[in-house]
């Protein structure tokens, strides 16, 4: 990823028609999206499990504050939802990386 970002910075510095900062920002945003999306899509290091545990704890706390203990019983978002969202985020990040590469080369 760093190699791609450096290539974007050096090629866009030669052709000054494209702002270098924007291309580097797009590449960094794309790399971050690919990283986060891949963590959720493939459940790396239990990322989805940790997210579901945090969500469950937040629902339990909200239920205790409001006095509605049925909030913690709802399991509306499952493992498949986060895998789907993670894959969409990862594909979007790849599109951002490709866009920054295309803009840097042209």
Jmol script that loads the backbone (N, CA, C; Angstrom):
load data "model"
ATOM      1  N   UNK A   1       0.810  -1.178   0.000  1.00  0.00           N
ATOM      2  CA  UNK A   1       0.000   0.000   0.000  1.00  0.00           C
ATOM      3  C   UNK A   1       0.867   1.261   0.000  1.00  0.00           C
ATOM      4  N   UNK A   2       1.928   1.227   0.797  1.00  0.00           N
ATOM      5  CA  UNK A   2       2.793   2.394   0.853  1.00  0.00           C
ATOM      6  C   UNK A   2       3.452   2.638  -0.490  1.00  0.00           C
ATOM      7  N   UNK A   3       3.798   1.552  -1.158  1.00  0.00           N
ATOM      8  CA  UNK A   3       4.416   1.674  -2.479  1.00  0.00           C
ATOM      9  C   UNK A   3       3.456   2.343  -3.464  1.00  0.00           C
ATOM     10  N   UNK A   4       2.186   1.960  -3.399  1.00  0.00           N
ATOM     11  CA  UNK A   4       1.181   2.561  -4.278  1.00  0.00           C
ATOM     12  C   UNK A   4       1.024   4.039  -3.970  1.00  0.00           C
ATOM     13  N   UNK A   5       0.993   4.385  -2.684  1.00  0.00           N
ATOM     14  CA  UNK A   5       0.851   5.792  -2.310  1.00  0.00           C
ATOM     15  C   UNK A   5       2.052   6.613  -2.760  1.00  0.00           C
ATOM     16  N   UNK A   6       3.252   6.037  -2.638  1.00  0.00           N
ATOM     17  CA  UNK A   6       4.435   6.758  -3.100  1.00  0.00           C
ATOM     18  C   UNK A   6       4.425   6.916  -4.609  1.00  0.00           C
ATOM     19  N   UNK A   7       3.950   5.893  -5.315  1.00  0.00           N
ATOM     20  CA  UNK A   7       3.860   5.997  -6.763  1.00  0.00           C
ATOM     21  C   UNK A   7       2.864   7.080  -7.167  1.00  0.00           C
ATOM     22  N   UNK A   8       1.766   7.165  -6.438  1.00  0.00           N
ATOM     23  CA  UNK A   8       0.780   8.206  -6.717  1.00  0.00           C
ATOM     24  C   UNK A   8       1.385   9.582  -6.477  1.00  0.00           C
ATOM     25  N   UNK A   9       2.115   9.729  -5.381  1.00  0.00           N
ATOM     26  CA  UNK A   9       2.700  11.027  -5.055  1.00  0.00           C
ATOM     27  C   UNK A   9       3.749  11.446  -6.067  1.00  0.00           C
ATOM     28  N   UNK A  10       4.586  10.515  -6.521  1.00  0.00           N
ATOM     29  CA  UNK A  10       5.648  10.893  -7.456  1.00  0.00           C
ATOM     30  C   UNK A  10       5.119  11.133  -8.856  1.00  0.00           C
ATOM     31  N   UNK A  11       4.155  10.339  -9.304  1.00  0.00           N
ATOM     32  CA  UNK A  11       3.643  10.553 -10.658  1.00  0.00           C
ATOM     33  C   UNK A  11       2.780  11.793 -10.743  1.00  0.00           C
ATOM     34  N   UNK A  12       2.043  12.097  -9.687  1.00  0.00           N
ATOM     35  CA  UNK A  12       1.203  13.285  -9.753  1.00  0.00           C
ATOM     36  C   UNK A  12       2.005  14.558  -9.524  1.00  0.00           C
ATOM     37  N   UNK A  13       3.171  14.442  -8.909  1.00  0.00           N
ATOM     38  CA  UNK A  13       4.008  15.627  -8.742  1.00  0.00           C
ATOM     39  C   UNK A  13       4.597  16.055 -10.079  1.00  0.00           C
ATOM     40  N   UNK A  14       4.831  15.091 -10.968  1.00  0.00           N
ATOM     41  CA  UNK A  14       5.366  15.423 -12.285  1.00  0.00           C
ATOM     42  C   UNK A  14       4.323  16.142 -13.122  1.00  0.00           C
ATOM     43  N   UNK A  15       3.123  15.652 -13.135  1.00  0.00           N
ATOM     44  CA  UNK A  15       2.045  16.314 -13.868  1.00  0.00           C
ATOM     45  C   UNK A  15       1.247  17.123 -12.856  1.00  0.00           C
ATOM     46  N   UNK A  16       1.425  18.410 -12.868  1.00  0.00           N
ATOM     47  CA  UNK A  16       0.857  19.250 -11.819  1.00  0.00           C
ATOM     48  C   UNK A  16      -0.618  19.566 -12.033  1.00  0.00           C
ATOM     49  N   UNK A  17      -1.262  18.911 -12.998  1.00  0.00           N
ATOM     50  CA  UNK A  17      -2.674  19.196 -13.225  1.00  0.00           C
ATOM     51  C   UNK A  17      -3.557  18.600 -12.132  1.00  0.00           C
ATOM     52  N   UNK A  18      -3.119  17.534 -11.477  1.00  0.00           N
ATOM     53  CA  UNK A  18      -3.888  16.913 -10.400  1.00  0.00           C
ATOM     54  C   UNK A  18      -3.304  17.321  -9.051  1.00  0.00           C
ATOM     55  N   UNK A  19      -4.149  17.688  -8.110  1.00  0.00           N
ATOM     56  CA  UNK A  19      -3.627  18.010  -6.776  1.00  0.00           C
ATOM     57  C   UNK A  19      -3.134  16.746  -6.074  1.00  0.00           C
ATOM     58  N   UNK A  20      -1.895  16.765  -5.659  1.00  0.00           N
ATOM     59  CA  UNK A  20      -1.268  15.593  -5.051  1.00  0.00           C
ATOM     60  C   UNK A  20      -1.927  15.216  -3.734  1.00  0.00           C
ATOM     61  N   UNK A  21      -2.269  16.200  -2.944  1.00  0.00           N
ATOM     62  CA  UNK A  21      -2.864  15.928  -1.638  1.00  0.00           C
ATOM     63  C   UNK A  21      -4.175  15.174  -1.729  1.00  0.00           C
ATOM     64  N   UNK A  22      -4.975  15.507  -2.716  1.00  0.00           N
ATOM     65  CA  UNK A  22      -6.266  14.832  -2.882  1.00  0.00           C
ATOM     66  C   UNK A  22      -6.056  13.373  -3.269  1.00  0.00           C
ATOM     67  N   UNK A  23      -5.086  13.121  -4.147  1.00  0.00           N
ATOM     68  CA  UNK A  23      -4.821  11.748  -4.565  1.00  0.00           C
ATOM     69  C   UNK A  23      -4.293  10.905  -3.411  1.00  0.00           C
ATOM     70  N   UNK A  24      -3.422  11.479  -2.609  1.00  0.00           N
ATOM     71  CA  UNK A  24      -2.904  10.754  -1.446  1.00  0.00           C
ATOM     72  C   UNK A  24      -4.022  10.515  -0.434  1.00  0.00           C
ATOM     73  N   UNK A  25      -4.895  11.507  -0.260  1.00  0.00           N
ATOM     74  CA  UNK A  25      -6.032  11.342   0.646  1.00  0.00           C
ATOM     75  C   UNK A  25      -6.955  10.227   0.170  1.00  0.00           C
ATOM     76  N   UNK A  26      -7.250  10.183  -1.134  1.00  0.00           N
ATOM     77  CA  UNK A  26      -8.090   9.116  -1.683  1.00  0.00           C
ATOM     78  C   UNK A  26      -7.444   7.749  -1.486  1.00  0.00           C
ATOM     79  N   UNK A  27      -6.135   7.675  -1.710  1.00  0.00           N
ATOM     80  CA  UNK A  27      -5.436   6.400  -1.543  1.00  0.00           C
ATOM     81  C   UNK A  27      -5.437   5.961  -0.077  1.00  0.00           C
ATOM     82  N   UNK A  28      -5.211   6.891   0.839  1.00  0.00           N
ATOM     83  CA  UNK A  28      -5.212   6.549   2.265  1.00  0.00           C
ATOM     84  C   UNK A  28      -6.609   6.135   2.726  1.00  0.00           C
ATOM     85  N   UNK A  29      -7.620   6.845   2.248  1.00  0.00           N
ATOM     86  CA  UNK A  29      -8.993   6.497   2.599  1.00  0.00           C
ATOM     87  C   UNK A  29      -9.365   5.130   2.034  1.00  0.00           C
ATOM     88  N   UNK A  30      -8.929   4.854   0.817  1.00  0.00           N
ATOM     89  CA  UNK A  30      -9.189   3.549   0.208  1.00  0.00           C
ATOM     90  C   UNK A  30      -8.490   2.426   0.945  1.00  0.00           C
ATOM     91  N   UNK A  31      -7.235   2.657   1.347  1.00  0.00           N
ATOM     92  CA  UNK A  31      -6.492   1.627   2.081  1.00  0.00           C
ATOM     93  C   UNK A  31      -7.141   1.348   3.436  1.00  0.00           C
ATOM     94  N   UNK A  32      -7.592   2.398   4.108  1.00  0.00           N
ATOM     95  CA  UNK A  32      -8.265   2.210   5.395  1.00  0.00           C
ATOM     96  C   UNK A  32      -9.581   1.453   5.221  1.00  0.00           C
ATOM     97  N   UNK A  33     -10.313   1.766   4.158  1.00  0.00           N
ATOM     98  CA  UNK A  33     -11.583   1.074   3.909  1.00  0.00           C
ATOM     99  C   UNK A  33     -11.356  -0.396   3.587  1.00  0.00           C
ATOM    100  N   UNK A  34     -10.314  -0.690   2.824  1.00  0.00           N
ATOM    101  CA  UNK A  34     -10.007  -2.092   2.512  1.00  0.00           C
ATOM    102  C   UNK A  34      -9.643  -2.836   3.794  1.00  0.00           C
ATOM    103  N   UNK A  35      -8.868  -2.210   4.664  1.00  0.00           N
ATOM    104  CA  UNK A  35      -8.453  -2.842   5.916  1.00  0.00           C
ATOM    105  C   UNK A  35      -9.658  -3.128   6.820  1.00  0.00           C
ATOM    106  N   UNK A  36     -10.479  -2.111   7.055  1.00  0.00           N
ATOM    107  CA  UNK A  36     -11.641  -2.283   7.928  1.00  0.00           C
ATOM    108  C   UNK A  36     -12.645  -3.252   7.309  1.00  0.00           C
ATOM    109  N   UNK A  37     -12.874  -3.116   6.009  1.00  0.00           N
ATOM    110  CA  UNK A  37     -13.819  -4.002   5.340  1.00  0.00           C
ATOM    111  C   UNK A  37     -13.373  -5.449   5.357  1.00  0.00           C
ATOM    112  N   UNK A  38     -12.081  -5.673   5.152  1.00  0.00           N
ATOM    113  CA  UNK A  38     -11.566  -7.048   5.176  1.00  0.00           C
ATOM    114  C   UNK A  38     -11.649  -7.638   6.580  1.00  0.00           C
ATOM    115  N   UNK A  39     -11.435  -6.809   7.601  1.00  0.00           N
ATOM    116  CA  UNK A  39     -11.558  -7.308   8.975  1.00  0.00           C
ATOM    117  C   UNK A  39     -12.969  -7.799   9.248  1.00  0.00           C
ATOM    118  N   UNK A  40     -13.965  -7.040   8.788  1.00  0.00           N
ATOM    119  CA  UNK A  40     -15.346  -7.449   9.016  1.00  0.00           C
ATOM    120  C   UNK A  40     -15.764  -8.563   8.071  1.00  0.00           C
ATOM    121  N   UNK A  41     -15.350  -8.499   6.815  1.00  0.00           N
ATOM    122  CA  UNK A  41     -15.803  -9.495   5.832  1.00  0.00           C
ATOM    123  C   UNK A  41     -15.279 -10.887   6.158  1.00  0.00           C
ATOM    124  N   UNK A  42     -14.042 -10.968   6.636  1.00  0.00           N
ATOM    125  CA  UNK A  42     -13.441 -12.269   6.912  1.00  0.00           C
ATOM    126  C   UNK A  42     -13.312 -12.557   8.405  1.00  0.00           C
ATOM    127  N   UNK A  43     -13.872 -11.675   9.242  1.00  0.00           N
ATOM    128  CA  UNK A  43     -13.871 -11.834  10.695  1.00  0.00           C
ATOM    129  C   UNK A  43     -12.458 -12.063  11.227  1.00  0.00           C
ATOM    130  N   UNK A  44     -11.528 -11.220  10.773  1.00  0.00           N
ATOM    131  CA  UNK A  44     -10.139 -11.347  11.202  1.00  0.00           C
ATOM    132  C   UNK A  44     -10.009 -10.956  12.665  1.00  0.00           C
ATOM    133  N   UNK A  45      -9.327 -11.796  13.418  1.00  0.00           N
ATOM    134  CA  UNK A  45      -9.090 -11.595  14.851  1.00  0.00           C
ATOM    135  C   UNK A  45     -10.386 -11.359  15.625  1.00  0.00           C
ATOM    136  N   UNK A  46     -11.454 -11.926  15.152  1.00  0.00           N
ATOM    137  CA  UNK A  46     -12.732 -11.802  15.850  1.00  0.00           C
ATOM    138  C   UNK A  46     -13.310 -10.406  15.835  1.00  0.00           C
ATOM    139  N   UNK A  47     -13.104  -9.662  14.751  1.00  0.00           N
ATOM    140  CA  UNK A  47     -13.581  -8.278  14.678  1.00  0.00           C
ATOM    141  C   UNK A  47     -15.100  -8.204  14.759  1.00  0.00           C
ATOM    142  N   UNK A  48     -15.774  -9.097  14.069  1.00  0.00           N
ATOM    143  CA  UNK A  48     -17.243  -9.085  14.094  1.00  0.00           C
ATOM    144  C   UNK A  48     -17.749  -9.521  15.458  1.00  0.00           C
ATOM    145  N   UNK A  49     -17.106 -10.515  16.037  1.00  0.00           N
ATOM    146  CA  UNK A  49     -17.517 -10.976  17.363  1.00  0.00           C
ATOM    147  C   UNK A  49     -17.359  -9.862  18.399  1.00  0.00           C
ATOM    148  N   UNK A  50     -16.263  -9.116  18.307  1.00  0.00           N
ATOM    149  CA  UNK A  50     -16.046  -8.008  19.239  1.00  0.00           C
ATOM    150  C   UNK A  50     -17.076  -6.904  19.020  1.00  0.00           C
ATOM    151  N   UNK A  51     -17.406  -6.626  17.761  1.00  0.00           N
ATOM    152  CA  UNK A  51     -18.405  -5.602  17.462  1.00  0.00           C
ATOM    153  C   UNK A  51     -19.772  -6.014  17.989  1.00  0.00           C
ATOM    154  N   UNK A  52     -20.129  -7.270  17.793  1.00  0.00           N
ATOM    155  CA  UNK A  52     -21.414  -7.756  18.311  1.00  0.00           C
ATOM    156  C   UNK A  52     -21.444  -7.734  19.837  1.00  0.00           C
ATOM    157  N   UNK A  53     -20.317  -8.050  20.477  1.00  0.00           N
ATOM    158  CA  UNK A  53     -20.264  -8.011  21.943  1.00  0.00           C
ATOM    159  C   UNK A  53     -20.411  -6.579  22.456  1.00  0.00           C
ATOM    160  N   UNK A  54     -19.752  -5.623  21.775  1.00  0.00           N
ATOM    161  CA  UNK A  54     -19.899  -4.216  22.169  1.00  0.00           C
ATOM    162  C   UNK A  54     -21.338  -3.745  21.976  1.00  0.00           C
ATOM    163  N   UNK A  55     -21.955  -4.162  20.876  1.00  0.00           N
ATOM    164  CA  UNK A  55     -23.334  -3.769  20.605  1.00  0.00           C
ATOM    165  C   UNK A  55     -24.271  -4.357  21.657  1.00  0.00           C
ATOM    166  N   UNK A  56     -24.053  -5.617  21.988  1.00  0.00           N
ATOM    167  CA  UNK A  56     -24.890  -6.275  22.995  1.00  0.00           C
ATOM    168  C   UNK A  56     -24.736  -5.589  24.354  1.00  0.00           C
ATOM    169  N   UNK A  57     -23.500  -5.224  24.715  1.00  0.00           N
ATOM    170  CA  UNK A  57     -23.271  -4.538  25.993  1.00  0.00           C
ATOM    171  C   UNK A  57     -23.926  -3.162  26.000  1.00  0.00           C
ATOM    172  N   UNK A  58     -23.867  -2.454  24.875  1.00  0.00           N
ATOM    173  CA  UNK A  58     -24.500  -1.138  24.795  1.00  0.00           C
ATOM    174  C   UNK A  58     -26.018  -1.257  24.903  1.00  0.00           C
ATOM    175  N   UNK A  59     -26.588  -2.289  24.277  1.00  0.00           N
ATOM    176  CA  UNK A  59     -28.038  -2.489  24.384  1.00  0.00           C
ATOM    177  C   UNK A  59     -28.447  -2.845  25.808  1.00  0.00           C
ATOM    178  N   UNK A  60     -27.635  -3.654  26.487  1.00  0.00           N
ATOM    179  CA  UNK A  60     -27.938  -3.990  27.879  1.00  0.00           C
ATOM    180  C   UNK A  60     -27.867  -2.754  28.767  1.00  0.00           C
ATOM    181  N   UNK A  61     -26.867  -1.914  28.539  1.00  0.00           N
ATOM    182  CA  UNK A  61     -26.735  -0.690  29.329  1.00  0.00           C
ATOM    183  C   UNK A  61     -27.897   0.259  29.060  1.00  0.00           C
ATOM    184  N   UNK A  62     -28.274   0.395  27.793  1.00  0.00           N
ATOM    185  CA  UNK A  62     -29.412   1.252  27.453  1.00  0.00           C
ATOM    186  C   UNK A  62     -30.696   0.697  28.062  1.00  0.00           C
ATOM    187  N   UNK A  63     -30.828  -0.615  28.062  1.00  0.00           N
ATOM    188  CA  UNK A  63     -32.004  -1.228  28.671  1.00  0.00           C
ATOM    189  C   UNK A  63     -32.065  -1.000  30.167  1.00  0.00           C
ATOM    190  N   UNK A  64     -30.911  -1.039  30.835  1.00  0.00           N
ATOM    191  CA  UNK A  64     -30.876  -0.778  32.272  1.00  0.00           C
ATOM    192  C   UNK A  64     -31.202   0.677  32.572  1.00  0.00           C
ATOM    193  N   UNK A  65     -30.713   1.592  31.726  1.00  0.00           N
ATOM    194  CA  UNK A  65     -30.983   3.017  31.957  1.00  0.00           C
ATOM    195  C   UNK A  65     -32.456   3.352  31.765  1.00  0.00           C
ATOM    196  N   UNK A  66     -33.064   2.782  30.736  1.00  0.00           N
ATOM    197  CA  UNK A  66     -34.457   3.112  30.438  1.00  0.00           C
ATOM    198  C   UNK A  66     -35.442   2.231  31.184  1.00  0.00           C
ATOM    199  N   UNK A  67     -34.973   1.146  31.749  1.00  0.00           N
ATOM    200  CA  UNK A  67     -35.858   0.230  32.443  1.00  0.00           C
ATOM    201  C   UNK A  67     -36.532  -0.767  31.518  1.00  0.00           C
ATOM    202  N   UNK A  68     -36.173  -0.755  30.252  1.00  0.00           N
ATOM    203  CA  UNK A  68     -36.736  -1.679  29.265  1.00  0.00           C
ATOM    204  C   UNK A  68     -35.718  -2.785  29.025  1.00  0.00           C
ATOM    205  N   UNK A  69     -35.834  -3.874  29.763  1.00  0.00           N
ATOM    206  CA  UNK A  69     -34.854  -4.948  29.672  1.00  0.00           C
ATOM    207  C   UNK A  69     -35.042  -5.828  28.443  1.00  0.00           C
ATOM    208  N   UNK A  70     -36.081  -5.594  27.676  1.00  0.00           N
ATOM    209  CA  UNK A  70     -36.285  -6.388  26.460  1.00  0.00           C
ATOM    210  C   UNK A  70     -35.373  -5.926  25.327  1.00  0.00           C
ATOM    211  N   UNK A  71     -34.698  -4.792  25.472  1.00  0.00           N
ATOM    212  CA  UNK A  71     -33.774  -4.326  24.432  1.00  0.00           C
ATOM    213  C   UNK A  71     -32.610  -5.287  24.250  1.00  0.00           C
ATOM    214  N   UNK A  72     -32.138  -5.868  25.345  1.00  0.00           N
ATOM    215  CA  UNK A  72     -30.981  -6.761  25.272  1.00  0.00           C
ATOM    216  C   UNK A  72     -31.328  -8.106  24.647  1.00  0.00           C
ATOM    217  N   UNK A  73     -32.601  -8.432  24.588  1.00  0.00           N
ATOM    218  CA  UNK A  73     -33.005  -9.726  24.037  1.00  0.00           C
ATOM    219  C   UNK A  73     -33.050  -9.740  22.516  1.00  0.00           C
ATOM    220  N   UNK A  74     -33.047  -8.586  21.904  1.00  0.00           N
ATOM    221  CA  UNK A  74     -33.166  -8.537  20.440  1.00  0.00           C
ATOM    222  C   UNK A  74     -31.820  -8.820  19.798  1.00  0.00           C
ATOM    223  N   UNK A  75     -31.818  -9.708  18.854  1.00  0.00           N
ATOM    224  CA  UNK A  75     -30.622 -10.052  18.078  1.00  0.00           C
ATOM    225  C   UNK A  75     -30.904  -9.731  16.616  1.00  0.00           C
ATOM    226  N   UNK A  76     -31.083  -8.461  16.305  1.00  0.00           N
ATOM    227  CA  UNK A  76     -31.487  -8.086  14.952  1.00  0.00           C
ATOM    228  C   UNK A  76     -30.323  -8.148  13.963  1.00  0.00           C
ATOM    229  N   UNK A  77     -29.123  -7.838  14.410  1.00  0.00           N
ATOM    230  CA  UNK A  77     -27.966  -7.846  13.518  1.00  0.00           C
ATOM    231  C   UNK A  77     -27.099  -9.055  13.838  1.00  0.00           C
ATOM    232  N   UNK A  78     -26.872  -9.865  12.834  1.00  0.00           N
ATOM    233  CA  UNK A  78     -26.086 -11.068  13.043  1.00  0.00           C
ATOM    234  C   UNK A  78     -24.747 -10.999  12.342  1.00  0.00           C
ATOM    235  N   UNK A  79     -24.090 -12.127  12.313  1.00  0.00           N
ATOM    236  CA  UNK A  79     -22.770 -12.249  11.706  1.00  0.00           C
ATOM    237  C   UNK A  79     -22.817 -11.975  10.205  1.00  0.00           C
ATOM    238  N   UNK A  80     -23.856 -12.447   9.538  1.00  0.00           N
ATOM    239  CA  UNK A  80     -23.977 -12.258   8.092  1.00  0.00           C
ATOM    240  C   UNK A  80     -24.098 -10.800   7.692  1.00  0.00           C
ATOM    241  N   UNK A  81     -24.790  -9.997   8.520  1.00  0.00           N
ATOM    242  CA  UNK A  81     -24.939  -8.574   8.222  1.00  0.00           C
ATOM    243  C   UNK A  81     -23.590  -7.877   8.206  1.00  0.00           C
ATOM    244  N   UNK A  82     -22.773  -8.140   9.208  1.00  0.00           N
ATOM    245  CA  UNK A  82     -21.477  -7.484   9.277  1.00  0.00           C
ATOM    246  C   UNK A  82     -20.536  -7.972   8.184  1.00  0.00           C
ATOM    247  N   UNK A  83     -20.655  -9.234   7.797  1.00  0.00           N
ATOM    248  CA  UNK A  83     -19.840  -9.731   6.685  1.00  0.00           C
ATOM    249  C   UNK A  83     -20.243  -9.058   5.378  1.00  0.00           C
ATOM    250  N   UNK A  84     -21.531  -8.848   5.181  1.00  0.00           N
ATOM    251  CA  UNK A  84     -22.008  -8.162   3.983  1.00  0.00           C
ATOM    252  C   UNK A  84     -21.530  -6.714   3.957  1.00  0.00           C
ATOM    253  N   UNK A  85     -21.699  -6.017   5.059  1.00  0.00           N
ATOM    254  CA  UNK A  85     -21.266  -4.622   5.134  1.00  0.00           C
ATOM    255  C   UNK A  85     -19.750  -4.529   4.973  1.00  0.00           C
ATOM    256  N   UNK A  86     -19.016  -5.450   5.562  1.00  0.00           N
ATOM    257  CA  UNK A  86     -17.560  -5.454   5.419  1.00  0.00           C
ATOM    258  C   UNK A  86     -17.118  -5.658   3.989  1.00  0.00           C
ATOM    259  N   UNK A  87     -17.798  -6.535   3.275  1.00  0.00           N
ATOM    260  CA  UNK A  87     -17.423  -6.748   1.874  1.00  0.00           C
ATOM    261  C   UNK A  87     -17.755  -5.534   1.027  1.00  0.00           C
ATOM    262  N   UNK A  88     -18.858  -4.859   1.312  1.00  0.00           N
ATOM    263  CA  UNK A  88     -19.200  -3.634   0.577  1.00  0.00           C
ATOM    264  C   UNK A  88     -18.164  -2.545   0.850  1.00  0.00           C
ATOM    265  N   UNK A  89     -17.748  -2.404   2.103  1.00  0.00           N
ATOM    266  CA  UNK A  89     -16.738  -1.403   2.454  1.00  0.00           C
ATOM    267  C   UNK A  89     -15.407  -1.726   1.785  1.00  0.00           C
ATOM    268  N   UNK A  90     -15.020  -2.999   1.767  1.00  0.00           N
ATOM    269  CA  UNK A  90     -13.751  -3.393   1.144  1.00  0.00           C
ATOM    270  C   UNK A  90     -13.766  -3.131  -0.356  1.00  0.00           C
ATOM    271  N   UNK A  91     -14.868  -3.444  -1.015  1.00  0.00           N
ATOM    272  CA  UNK A  91     -14.968  -3.178  -2.456  1.00  0.00           C
ATOM    273  C   UNK A  91     -14.940  -1.675  -2.723  1.00  0.00           C
ATOM    274  N   UNK A  92     -15.609  -0.903  -1.880  1.00  0.00           N
ATOM    275  CA  UNK A  92     -15.557   0.554  -2.018  1.00  0.00           C
ATOM    276  C   UNK A  92     -14.145   1.093  -1.842  1.00  0.00           C
ATOM    277  N   UNK A  93     -13.397   0.522  -0.920  1.00  0.00           N
ATOM    278  CA  UNK A  93     -12.003   0.929  -0.733  1.00  0.00           C
ATOM    279  C   UNK A  93     -11.147   0.597  -1.931  1.00  0.00           C
ATOM    280  N   UNK A  94     -11.387  -0.570  -2.527  1.00  0.00           N
ATOM    281  CA  UNK A  94     -10.650  -0.927  -3.742  1.00  0.00           C
ATOM    282  C   UNK A  94     -10.978   0.024  -4.887  1.00  0.00           C
ATOM    283  N   UNK A  95     -12.232   0.448  -4.961  1.00  0.00           N
ATOM    284  CA  UNK A  95     -12.623   1.420  -5.989  1.00  0.00           C
ATOM    285  C   UNK A  95     -11.909   2.746  -5.755  1.00  0.00           C
ATOM    286  N   UNK A  96     -11.817   3.183  -4.505  1.00  0.00           N
ATOM    287  CA  UNK A  96     -11.098   4.428  -4.206  1.00  0.00           C
ATOM    288  C   UNK A  96      -9.622   4.322  -4.558  1.00  0.00           C
ATOM    289  N   UNK A  97      -9.008   3.180  -4.246  1.00  0.00           N
ATOM    290  CA  UNK A  97      -7.602   2.984  -4.612  1.00  0.00           C
ATOM    291  C   UNK A  97      -7.426   2.993  -6.122  1.00  0.00           C
ATOM    292  N   UNK A  98      -8.317   2.323  -6.833  1.00  0.00           N
ATOM    293  CA  UNK A  98      -8.224   2.299  -8.294  1.00  0.00           C
ATOM    294  C   UNK A  98      -8.436   3.689  -8.874  1.00  0.00           C
ATOM    295  N   UNK A  99      -9.374   4.439  -8.312  1.00  0.00           N
ATOM    296  CA  UNK A  99      -9.625   5.798  -8.788  1.00  0.00           C
ATOM    297  C   UNK A  99      -8.408   6.688  -8.595  1.00  0.00           C
ATOM    298  N   UNK A 100      -7.774   6.585  -7.443  1.00  0.00           N
ATOM    299  CA  UNK A 100      -6.591   7.414  -7.204  1.00  0.00           C
ATOM    300  C   UNK A 100      -5.439   7.006  -8.118  1.00  0.00           C
ATOM    301  N   UNK A 101      -5.320   5.703  -8.405  1.00  0.00           N
ATOM    302  CA  UNK A 101      -4.280   5.253  -9.343  1.00  0.00           C
ATOM    303  C   UNK A 101      -4.553   5.759 -10.755  1.00  0.00           C
ATOM    304  N   UNK A 102      -5.794   5.666 -11.191  1.00  0.00           N
ATOM    305  CA  UNK A 102      -6.145   6.123 -12.542  1.00  0.00           C
ATOM    306  C   UNK A 102      -5.923   7.621 -12.676  1.00  0.00           C
ATOM    307  N   UNK A 103      -6.324   8.383 -11.670  1.00  0.00           N
ATOM    308  CA  UNK A 103      -6.131   9.835 -11.730  1.00  0.00           C
ATOM    309  C   UNK A 103      -4.659  10.210 -11.674  1.00  0.00           C
ATOM    310  N   UNK A 104      -3.863   9.434 -10.963  1.00  0.00           N
ATOM    311  CA  UNK A 104      -2.432   9.739 -10.871  1.00  0.00           C
ATOM    312  C   UNK A 104      -1.715   9.424 -12.170  1.00  0.00           C
ATOM    313  N   UNK A 105      -2.120   8.368 -12.837  1.00  0.00           N
ATOM    314  CA  UNK A 105      -1.437   7.961 -14.067  1.00  0.00           C
ATOM    315  C   UNK A 105      -1.846   8.835 -15.241  1.00  0.00           C
ATOM    316  N   UNK A 106      -3.125   9.205 -15.308  1.00  0.00           N
ATOM    317  CA  UNK A 106      -3.577   9.991 -16.464  1.00  0.00           C
ATOM    318  C   UNK A 106      -3.270  11.462 -16.335  1.00  0.00           C
TER     319      UNK A 106
END
end "model"
wireframe off; spacefill off
backbone 0.3
color backbone group
